[in-house]
Amino acid sequence: MDEMEHEIKRLIIETLHLEGITPDAIDSDAPLFVSGLGLDSIDALELAMEIRKRYGVRTNADDAQNRNIFASARSLAAHVATHRQTRD
């Protein structure tokens, strides 16, 4: 498993307080919303805020790409890896 994917899975679990779920239990390609983990729009907002805080990656609520960005742990990790701001 890619290191960033694992990190994003841990972030999802910690941010959303998903008890009894480990990073290995989250399928990297499974949908995060509705089916899959069954997350909702409030969860998306919480994740977006934590990603912005932790990685400096901003997403806009009205961005048409959000559906693709938040489609799976893998797509979210790829977006964060590409857009994260380095902290010195």
HELIX and SHEET records of a PDB file:
HELIX    1   1 GLU A    3  LEU A   16  1                                  14    
HELIX    2   2 PRO A   23  ALA A   25  5                                   3    
HELIX    3   3 SER A   41  TYR A   55  1                                  15    
HELIX    4   4 ASN A   66  ILE A   69  1                                   4    
HELIX    5   5 ALA A   73  HIS A   83  1                                  11    
END                                                                             
